[in-house]
Amino acid sequence: MASITTTRTDPSRLAFGSIAVDPPVVLAPMAGITTSAYRRVCRQYGAGLYVSEMITSRALVERTPLTMEMLKFHPDESPRSVQLYATDPAIVTEAVRILIDEDRADHIDLNMGCPVPKVTKKGGGAALPWRRELFRRIIRGAVEAAGGRVPVTVKMRKGIDAEHLTYLEAGTIAQEEGITAVALHGRTAAQMYGDHADWDAIAALVRELDVPVLGNGDIWEADDAIRMVEQTGCAGVVVGRGCLGRPYLFADLANAFAGSTERVRPSLSQVAHTMRQHAGWMADDLGEQRASRDFRKHVAWYLKGFRVGSDLRQRLGLIADLADLDRQLDLVLDQHGDQAYPEEILGLPRGRGTGLRKVSLPEGWLADRDSSAVPFGAEIGISGG
């Protein structure tokens, strides 16, 4: 990665409109992960901006029950940041108006980077910027609907694959249409979450634009965020998989951007306390049975690297309720003691990695870059990804 000698934007002064993002850290929207409960768990470790799960514009306009439930923010959550998925300029315009007129959001982010096949095969997510005129109309519709009342940002990837890159042109279009900031994940849709993120692409976008550019990809530790800012000149960072099971990473990030070398390394008992807190807040929002089921996927992330027997891991992955969670965590501590944080896992990737794959696209999608037609069936009616 080439080193950049000057930083164009002072990360200590990042703001989206009137919203100061200090430290310059954003929690990436992650389907099924960045619920209100998890956002609150992360927020208590440090400031920054914590974005909701993806809300589909169509589902918001149709006011589906799941979507309206996902749009609920706890009173402790401020500012309220919502990510919108959009493929139709008219529908995103109406969705933004609803969010603002009904005082449901203080910041709106547009999802133009989702690489999931069920999204790209309909022309949405990371596939959409290829249709540059449609991309422009969606950005314009959202920004005009916001009318300066809340900031609108966009998150995207480098492009569809190495032969179909879009990020420089899409970033320029977004800036021309009045977007507040652009976040770039330094991978293509074809890469999904494999290989290494291309920080040089982030640096190139920083040089191309005047609005703040945030970098995303391969931030596993706080020092990675500092390196990204130094090497690319980006105005801030977006953290996704690096915080899975590690909400305290936001404390490390706050310390790092403040110039402190202090880092949080919780013991097993402290991790167990956070797990109980997280599951309890989920139960408050979702009800105990549903929360217990949804929490199971977090168990392996929280316990990564700790010496915990496979039998107990399996039991924790099948918890029936909060009392069961308490029993299993008590057994973990009784049988394995209060272990120190496993330093050997620092810097290792979290979440599922993937190899290079062919991106699913609508038939003829690559043939006409200037078509502004809304792809058939791309307006997904279910929020969350």
C-alpha positions in Angstrom: 0.0 0.0 0.0 1.4 3.4 -1.0 1.8 5.9 1.8 0.2 9.3 1.6 2.2 12.1 3.0 -0.6 14.6 3.7 -4.1 14.2 5.1 -6.7 16.2 3.3 -9.3 16.1 6.0 -8.7 16.5 9.7 -10.2 13.4 11.3 -10.7 15.3 14.6 -13.3 17.5 12.8 -15.4 15.0 10.9 -19.0 16.1 10.8 -22.1 15.1 8.8 -23.9 18.4 8.6 -24.5 19.4 12.2 -23.6 15.9 13.5 -20.1 15.8 14.9 -18.6 12.3 14.4 -16.0 12.2 17.1 -14.0 10.1 17.1 -14.3 9.7 13.3 -15.7 6.2 13.6 -18.9 4.7 12.1 -20.4 1.3 13.0 -21.2 -0.3 9.7 -24.8 -1.5 9.1 -24.8 -5.4 9.4 -28.0 -7.4 8.9 -29.1 -9.2 12.0 -26.2 -7.7 14.0 -26.5 -3.9 14.4 -29.9 -4.0 16.2 -30.7 -1.3 18.7 -29.4 -3.6 21.5 -26.0 -4.1 19.9 -25.7 -0.4 19.0 -26.3 0.5 22.6 -23.7 -2.1 23.8 -21.1 -0.6 21.4 -22.1 3.0 22.1 -21.3 2.7 25.8 -17.6 2.1 24.9 -17.1 5.2 22.8 -18.7 7.9 20.8 -19.0 7.9 17.0 -21.9 7.1 14.8 -23.9 3.8 15.1 -25.9 2.9 12.0 -29.1 0.8 11.9 -29.5 -2.4 10.0 -30.5 -1.9 6.4 -34.0 -0.6 5.9 -35.5 -1.1 2.5 -37.3 2.0 1.0 -40.2 0.0 -0.3 -40.8 -1.7 3.1 -40.7 1.6 4.8 -43.2 3.2 2.4 -45.4 0.2 2.8 -44.9 0.3 6.6 -44.3 -3.4 7.0 -44.4 -4.3 10.7 -40.9 -5.7 10.8 -39.5 -2.6 9.2 -41.3 -0.2 11.6 -40.0 -2.3 14.5 -36.5 -2.1 13.2 -36.8 1.7 13.0 -37.3 2.0 16.8 -34.5 3.7 18.6 -33.9 3.5 22.3 -34.0 6.9 24.0 -30.2 6.6 24.7 -29.5 6.5 21.0 -28.6 9.8 19.6 -28.0 10.7 16.8 -30.3 8.2 15.1 -28.7 6.9 12.0 -30.7 4.9 9.4 -29.3 3.1 6.3 -31.7 2.9 3.4 -31.6 0.4 0.5 -33.0 1.9 -2.7 -33.4 1.1 -6.4 -36.3 3.4 -7.3 -35.8 7.2 -7.2 -39.5 7.8 -6.5 -39.7 5.3 -3.7 -36.5 6.5 -2.0 -37.8 10.0 -2.2 -41.0 9.0 -0.3 -39.0 6.9 2.2 -36.7 9.8 3.1 -39.7 12.1 3.5 -41.3 9.7 5.9 -38.1 9.4 8.0 -37.8 13.2 8.2 -41.4 14.3 8.5 -42.1 11.7 11.2 -38.8 12.5 13.0 -37.4 9.0 12.7 -33.8 9.8 11.8 -31.1 12.3 12.2 -28.8 10.9 9.5 -29.6 8.8 6.4 -27.0 6.5 4.7 -27.8 5.0 1.2 -26.7 1.4 0.7 -24.9 1.1 -2.7 -22.5 -1.6 -1.6 -24.3 -4.8 -0.6 -22.6 -7.7 -2.4 -25.2 -10.4 -1.5 -26.3 -12.3 -4.6 -30.1 -12.0 -3.8 -29.5 -8.2 -4.0 -27.1 -7.8 -6.9 -29.0 -10.3 -9.1 -31.8 -7.7 -9.1 -29.5 -4.8 -9.8 -29.4 -3.5 -6.2 -26.5 -2.8 -3.8 -23.1 -2.9 -5.3 -24.5 -3.6 -8.8 -26.5 -0.4 -9.0 -23.7 2.2 -9.4 -22.9 0.6 -12.8 -26.1 2.2 -14.0 -24.8 5.7 -13.4 -27.9 7.6 -14.5 -30.1 5.5 -12.2 -27.6 6.0 -9.4 -27.6 9.7 -10.0 -31.4 9.9 -9.9 -31.6 7.9 -6.6 -29.0 10.1 -4.9 -30.7 13.3 -6.2 -34.1 12.1 -5.0 -32.8 11.3 -1.5 -30.9 14.6 -1.2 -33.7 16.7 -2.5 -36.2 15.0 -0.2 -33.9 15.6 2.8 -33.8 19.3 1.9 -30.8 19.9 4.1 -32.8 18.9 7.2 -30.7 15.8 7.8 -27.3 14.8 6.2 -27.4 12.1 3.5 -24.3 9.9 2.9 -23.7 6.9 0.7 -21.8 3.7 1.3 -20.4 1.7 -1.7 -17.8 -0.7 -2.9 -15.2 -0.4 -5.6 -17.5 -1.9 -8.2 -18.9 -5.2 -9.4 -15.5 -6.8 -10.1 -12.0 -5.9 -11.2 -13.3 -5.3 -14.8 -16.3 -3.2 -13.8 -15.1 -0.6 -11.3 -17.4 2.3 -10.5 -16.2 4.0 -7.3 -14.5 7.0 -8.8 -17.3 7.9 -11.1 -20.0 7.1 -8.5 -18.2 9.2 -5.9 -18.1 12.1 -8.2 -21.8 11.8 -9.1 -22.7 11.6 -5.4 -20.7 14.7 -4.7 -22.3 16.6 -7.6 -25.8 15.7 -6.3 -25.1 17.0 -2.8 -24.2 14.0 -0.8 -22.5 14.9 2.6 -19.9 12.1 2.7 -19.0 8.9 0.9 -17.8 5.6 2.6 -15.9 3.2 0.4 -15.4 -0.5 1.2 -12.1 -1.3 -0.5 -13.4 -4.5 -2.1 -15.6 -5.3 -5.2 -18.8 -7.3 -4.9 -17.0 -10.3 -6.5 -14.6 -10.3 -3.5 -17.4 -10.3 -1.0 -15.4 -10.4 2.3 -12.3 -12.3 1.0 -8.8 -11.2 0.0 -7.5 -7.9 1.4 -9.3 -4.5 1.2 -7.7 -2.1 -1.3 -6.7 0.9 0.7 -5.1 2.5 -2.4 -8.6 2.7 -3.9 -9.7 4.6 -0.8 -6.7 7.0 -1.2 -7.6 7.5 -4.9 -11.2 8.5 -3.9 -9.9 10.9 -1.3 -7.8 12.6 -4.0 -10.8 12.7 -6.3 -13.5 14.2 -4.0 -13.9 17.3 -1.9 -16.5 15.8 0.5 -15.2 13.6 3.3 -14.4 10.0 2.3 -14.5 7.3 5.0 -12.6 4.1 4.6 -13.9 0.6 5.2 -12.2 -2.8 5.1 -9.7 -4.8 7.2 -10.0 -2.7 10.4 -9.5 -5.4 13.0 -7.8 -3.3 15.7 -7.7 0.4 16.5 -4.1 0.7 15.1 -5.5 -0.4 11.8 -7.8 2.6 11.7 -5.0 4.9 12.4 -2.9 3.3 9.7 -5.8 3.6 7.2 -6.2 7.4 7.9 -2.4 7.9 7.6 -2.1 5.9 4.4 -5.2 7.0 2.6 -6.0 10.5 3.9 -9.6 9.4 4.7 -11.6 11.5 7.0 -12.7 8.6 9.2 -13.3 4.8 9.2 -16.3 2.5 9.0 -16.0 -0.6 11.2 -17.9 -3.8 10.4 -16.7 -7.4 11.1 -13.9 -6.2 13.4 -16.4 -5.5 16.2 -18.2 -8.8 16.1 -18.2 -10.0 19.7 -16.0 -7.0 20.5 -18.0 -3.9 21.3 -15.1 -2.7 23.3 -13.2 -2.1 20.1 -14.9 1.3 20.1 -13.1 2.2 23.3 -9.8 1.3 21.6 -10.7 3.4 18.6 -11.6 6.4 20.8 -8.4 6.0 22.6 -6.3 5.7 19.5 -7.8 8.7 17.8 -7.2 10.7 21.0 -3.5 9.7 20.9 -3.7 7.2 23.8 -2.1 3.8 23.7 -4.6 2.4 26.3 -6.5 -0.6 25.0 -9.4 -2.6 26.5 -8.6 -6.3 27.0 -11.5 -7.8 28.9 -11.2 -11.0 30.9 -13.6 -13.9 30.4 -15.8 -12.8 33.3 -16.1 -9.3 31.8 -17.0 -10.7 28.4 -19.6 -12.9 30.1 -21.1 -9.7 31.7 -21.3 -8.0 28.3 -22.9 -11.0 26.8 -25.6 -11.0 29.5 -26.1 -7.3 29.1 -26.4 -7.6 25.3 -28.9 -10.5 25.5 -30.9 -8.7 28.2 -31.3 -5.6 26.0 -32.3 -7.8 23.1 -35.0 -9.4 25.2 -36.3 -5.9 26.2 -36.7 -5.2 22.5 -37.7 -8.5 21.0 -39.1 -10.6 23.8 -37.0 -13.3 25.6 -37.6 -16.3 23.3 -36.8 -14.5 20.1 -33.9 -12.6 21.6 -32.4 -15.9 22.9 -32.6 -17.4 19.4 -31.1 -14.3 17.8 -28.3 -14.0 20.4 -27.0 -17.5 19.6 -25.0 -16.3 16.6 -23.0 -13.8 18.8 -21.7 -16.5 21.2 -18.8 -17.7 19.1 -17.7 -14.2 18.4 -17.7 -13.2 22.0 -15.8 -16.3 23.1 -13.3 -16.4 20.2 -9.9 -17.4 21.5 -11.0 -18.2 25.1 -10.4 -21.7 26.3 -13.9 -22.9 26.6 -14.9 -26.6 26.1 -16.7 -27.6 22.9 -19.6 -29.0 25.0 -20.2 -25.6 26.7 -19.9 -23.8 23.4 -22.5 -26.0 22.0 -24.9 -25.5 24.9 -24.4 -21.7 24.7 -25.3 -21.9 21.0 -28.6 -23.5 21.9 -29.7 -21.3 24.8 -33.5 -21.3 25.3 -33.8 -18.2 27.5 -31.9 -15.7 29.6 -31.8 -18.0 32.6 -30.2 -20.7 30.5 -27.6 -18.2 29.3 -26.8 -17.4 32.9 -26.5 -21.0 33.8 -24.1 -21.8 30.9 -21.9 -18.8 31.5 -21.7 -19.7 35.2 -20.6 -23.2 34.2 -18.0 -21.7 31.8 -16.5 -19.6 34.6 -16.7 -22.4 37.2 -15.0 -24.9 34.9 -12.5 -22.7 33.1 -11.8 -19.8 35.4 -11.6 -16.1 34.7 -9.1 -16.1 31.8 -7.2 -13.2 30.6 -8.0 -11.9 27.1 -6.3 -14.1 24.4 -3.8 -11.7 22.9 -3.0 -14.2 20.2 -6.2 -13.4 18.4 -5.6 -9.7 18.0 -5.6 -8.6 14.4 -7.2 -11.8 13.2 -10.3 -11.5 10.9 -13.7 -12.0 12.3 -16.8 -13.2 10.6 -17.0 -15.5 7.6 -14.4 -15.0 4.8 -15.2 -15.7 1.2 -13.4 -16.4 -2.0 -13.7 -14.6 -5.3 -17.0 -15.3 -7.0 -19.0 -14.3 -10.1 -21.5 -11.6 -9.3 -25.1 -12.4 -10.0 -26.6 -9.6 -12.2 -29.9 -9.1 -14.1 -29.7 -10.2 -17.7 -28.1 -7.5 -19.9 -27.2 -5.4 -16.8 -23.7 -4.5 -18.1 -24.8 -3.6 -21.6 -26.3 -0.1 -21.0 -24.6 2.1 -18.4 -26.9 5.0 -19.1 -30.2 3.4 -18.6 -32.2 4.9 -15.8 -34.9 2.3 -15.8 -35.6 0.8 -12.4 -34.6 -2.9 -12.5 -37.6 -5.2 -12.3 -38.2 -6.7 -8.8 -35.2 -4.9 -7.2 -37.3 -3.1 -4.7 -37.0 -5.6 -1.9 -39.9 -5.6 0.5 -38.0 -7.0 3.6 -35.6 -4.9 5.6 -32.4 -6.3 7.2 -30.6 -7.7 4.1 
